[in-house]
Amino acid sequence: MNYIFDHAAQVVPDIAAAVTWYQDILPNTQVIYQDATWAFIEAGGAKLAFVVKDQHPGHLAWRVDSEELERLAEKHDKEIKPHRDGTRSFYLEAPGNQSIEIIAYPD
């Protein structure tokens, strides 16, 4: 099974301000998705998510296929949650009180 680094997510107080800041600093920033509580951008070949504190933790995300997502969720006794963009994922706590997201995109 391939584990592919997918994105990093940063908790920010203002989603729109974070997106604007990156667009000003890195002019080739592409907004993949944005609303008041979550944004997803691509800049310099990297994907970044901006999240609000009460909805998602800051995290690093690895992409797997749906079968591996199911296997890992069962192994770690985690509930898979669907997201507004069609992805499904769960979080694990890594050493140092860090969050890791295991994510699968629609097939």
C-alpha positions in Angstrom: 0.0 0.0 0.0 1.2 3.4 -0.9 1.0 6.2 1.7 1.3 9.5 -0.1 1.8 12.8 1.7 -1.3 14.8 1.0 -1.3 18.1 2.9 -0.5 20.0 6.1 -3.3 21.8 8.0 -2.8 24.9 10.1 -5.3 26.3 12.6 -5.8 30.0 11.9 -8.2 32.6 13.4 -9.4 33.9 10.1 -9.6 31.6 7.0 -10.0 34.5 4.5 -7.1 36.4 5.9 -4.8 33.3 5.7 -5.8 32.7 2.1 -5.2 36.3 1.2 -1.8 36.3 2.9 -0.6 33.3 1.0 -1.9 34.8 -2.3 0.0 38.0 -1.6 3.3 36.2 -0.7 3.1 33.4 -3.3 1.3 34.9 -6.3 0.7 31.4 -8.0 -1.4 30.2 -5.0 -4.5 28.4 -6.3 -7.5 28.1 -4.0 -9.0 24.6 -4.3 -11.8 25.3 -1.8 -12.7 28.0 0.6 -15.5 28.8 3.0 -15.7 30.6 6.4 -14.4 27.6 8.4 -12.0 25.8 6.0 -9.8 26.5 3.0 -7.6 24.3 0.9 -4.9 25.8 -1.3 -2.0 24.7 -3.5 1.2 26.8 -3.4 4.6 25.8 -4.8 3.6 22.2 -5.3 2.3 21.8 -1.7 -1.3 21.6 -0.5 -2.2 23.5 2.7 -5.4 23.5 4.6 -6.5 26.3 6.9 -8.9 25.2 9.6 -10.6 26.8 12.6 -9.8 25.5 16.0 -13.2 24.0 16.9 -13.5 21.9 13.7 -10.2 20.3 12.9 -6.8 20.1 14.7 -3.6 21.2 12.9 -2.3 18.1 11.3 -0.3 16.3 8.6 -2.3 14.1 6.2 -1.4 11.0 4.4 -3.5 9.7 1.5 -4.4 6.0 1.2 -7.0 4.2 -0.9 -10.5 3.4 0.5 -9.6 -0.2 1.3 -6.6 0.8 3.4 -8.5 3.6 5.1 -11.1 0.9 6.2 -8.3 -1.4 7.4 -6.5 1.2 9.4 -9.7 2.6 11.0 -10.6 -0.9 12.2 -7.0 -1.5 13.4 -7.0 1.7 15.4 -10.7 1.5 16.4 -11.5 4.8 14.7 -14.6 6.1 13.1 -14.2 7.3 9.5 -15.9 10.6 8.9 -17.0 12.0 5.6 -16.0 15.5 4.5 -17.8 18.2 2.4 -15.3 17.6 -0.5 -16.1 13.9 -0.7 -13.0 12.7 1.1 -13.2 10.4 4.2 -10.7 10.3 7.0 -9.9 9.8 10.7 -7.2 11.3 13.0 -4.6 9.6 15.0 -2.5 11.1 17.8 1.2 11.0 17.1 4.1 11.4 19.5 4.5 15.0 20.8 0.7 15.6 20.9 0.6 15.9 17.1 -2.4 14.9 14.9 -2.1 12.8 11.8 -5.0 12.5 9.3 -5.4 9.3 7.3 -7.5 10.3 4.2 -9.0 8.7 1.2 -10.4 10.5 -1.9 -13.5 9.3 -3.7 -12.7 6.4 -6.1 
